Amino acid sequence: MKIHTLWAQRSEDYDGEYAPELLVAWDEHCMDSNGEGYDEEVEKAVERNGGLGPGKGLSAVREIIIEVPDEAIDKAFAIPQIKGSVVEKVE
């Protein structure tokens, strides 16, 4: 699964003041069904954080696509199987 993410760097008074932060994340299925919605979400996220550019809240934004194997996501939701045996029967 591809996850489309938008990361931002806040405007800093000194180098290293802020770490990049995740603003938006959409999976490929959402992108396929509503790509325009992602663009709108990106615009809103930038606006919510003070805008982009000199003198604004954000100095840079980057879209980074992260790919995660579908099996890894499925496994995260799998119900663990616990094996046990009867050691004493109560009547």
N, C-alpha and C positions, 0 to 999 in steps of 0.2 A: 504494500500500500504506500502510495506517495502522500506525504503530508506537506501542504504548502504553508509556510510560516512567514510571518513578517516580524523582523527584529528591528529594534531601534536603539540608537545611541543618544542619550540625553545630552543636551548642551552642558558643557563642563566649565567650571571656573579654573580647574587644574586637571592635568592628565591623570586619568585613573579614578576620578571622583565617582563615576558611575560605570557599572558593568552593562553590556548590552542586555536588553530585556525583550522577551517575547510579547508581542502585542496581539497577533492574530494567528490562528491555526485552523486550517480546513483540510479535511481529507479529500482524496481524489474523487470520491463519489459525490460529495457536495459540490466540488468544482465542476464536475461534469453536468450536474443538474442545474447549477446556478452560478456560473462563473462571474456574472455581473454583480451578484451579491457579494462575492469576495472583494471585488474592486471597491464596492461601496463600503464594506466593512473596513478596508484598509484606509480609505479616506476619513472615515469617522474616527478611527483609532489615532490617526495623525492629528486630527483636529482636537480630540479629547486630551492629547498630550502637549498642546500648545503650538502645534504647527511645525513645519520643517524649514530650516534655513537660519541664516545669521540673526541673532537676537530672538529666536523662537525657542520653544521647548526642546525640540529635537535637532541634532546636528546631522544625523544620517539615518536612513532606513535601508534595510536589505531584505529581499525575499530569498529565502533559502528553502529548497525542497529537500525534505528528509524522506528516505525510503526505508520502510520497515517491512520485513517479511510478514505476509499475511498469517503464516503459521505462528509467529511470535505473538501477534495480537490475539489470535484464537486461543493460544495456550494460556494467556493471561486471564481469560474468562472461563477456562475449563474447570469443571468441578473435580477436585482431587479425589481419587479413589483410595479408600482406606480399607485394607484387608484386615480381617480379624477372625477369631475363632472362639467358639464357646468353650470356656474353661470350667464352668459349673452351671448346671441346670437347676433352677429353682422351681419347685412345684408348689 
